[in-house]
């Protein structure tokens, strides 16, 4: 499942970096921390690899 916004894609990238040990878990905030705890590395890869071009900055609640 691809990311639906640029913010979601960035949060997934940060969470993925923490899963891989590239950054500390304590550096994560908000959505990226939630994603770290609730998603597998494979799921995070799917979100993080989404191209940002054409995505809205934030997901609309509509």
One Martini backbone bead per residue (centre of mass of N, CA, C, O) as a GRO file, in nm:
protein
   62
    1UNK     BB    1   0.092   0.040   0.027
    2UNK     BB    2   0.082   0.352  -0.042
    3UNK     BB    3   0.129   0.659   0.011
    4UNK     BB    4  -0.095   0.960   0.056
    5UNK     BB    5   0.160   1.137   0.152
    6UNK     BB    6   0.438   1.310   0.228
    7UNK     BB    7   0.425   1.279   0.536
    8UNK     BB    8   0.394   0.969   0.537
    9UNK     BB    9   0.657   0.907   0.386
   10UNK     BB   10   0.851   1.040   0.591
   11UNK     BB   11   0.767   0.878   0.841
   12UNK     BB   12   0.843   0.602   0.724
   13UNK     BB   13   1.143   0.664   0.681
   14UNK     BB   14   1.211   0.710   0.979
   15UNK     BB   15   1.112   0.436   1.087
   16UNK     BB   16   1.298   0.265   0.910
   17UNK     BB   17   1.567   0.374   1.017
   18UNK     BB   18   1.516   0.270   1.305
   19UNK     BB   19   1.484  -0.033   1.240
   20UNK     BB   20   1.791  -0.030   1.108
   21UNK     BB   21   1.974   0.168   1.306
   22UNK     BB   22   2.028   0.472   1.191
   23UNK     BB   23   1.840   0.556   1.423
   24UNK     BB   24   1.688   0.656   1.700
   25UNK     BB   25   1.393   0.604   1.854
   26UNK     BB   26   1.403   0.877   2.028
   27UNK     BB   27   1.379   1.062   1.756
   28UNK     BB   28   1.095   0.999   1.740
   29UNK     BB   29   0.774   1.131   1.620
   30UNK     BB   30   0.465   1.059   1.624
   31UNK     BB   31   0.399   0.888   1.346
   32UNK     BB   32   0.675   0.744   1.337
   33UNK     BB   33   0.642   0.601   1.609
   34UNK     BB   34   0.384   0.447   1.542
   35UNK     BB   35   0.498   0.298   1.297
   36UNK     BB   36   0.728   0.150   1.438
   37UNK     BB   37   0.529  -0.016   1.636
   38UNK     BB   38   0.299  -0.123   1.396
   39UNK     BB   39   0.523  -0.193   1.176
   40UNK     BB   40   0.686  -0.337   0.939
   41UNK     BB   41   0.951  -0.321   0.734
   42UNK     BB   42   0.790  -0.384   0.476
   43UNK     BB   43   0.571  -0.168   0.511
   44UNK     BB   44   0.762   0.075   0.526
   45UNK     BB   45   0.884   0.041   0.247
   46UNK     BB   46   0.627   0.096   0.086
   47UNK     BB   47   0.587   0.386   0.187
   48UNK     BB   48   0.882   0.505   0.137
   49UNK     BB   49   0.888   0.439  -0.190
   50UNK     BB   50   0.710   0.656  -0.249
   51UNK     BB   51   0.642   0.894  -0.457
   52UNK     BB   52   0.603   1.245  -0.420
   53UNK     BB   53   0.498   1.299  -0.681
   54UNK     BB   54   0.160   1.417  -0.653
   55UNK     BB   55   0.150   1.453  -0.359
   56UNK     BB   56   0.028   1.556  -0.089
   57UNK     BB   57   0.132   1.690   0.200
   58UNK     BB   58  -0.154   1.612   0.313
   59UNK     BB   59  -0.401   1.437   0.434
   60UNK     BB   60  -0.723   1.420   0.377
   61UNK     BB   61  -1.040   1.389   0.563
   62UNK     BB   62  -1.257   1.317   0.323
   0.00000   0.00000   0.00000
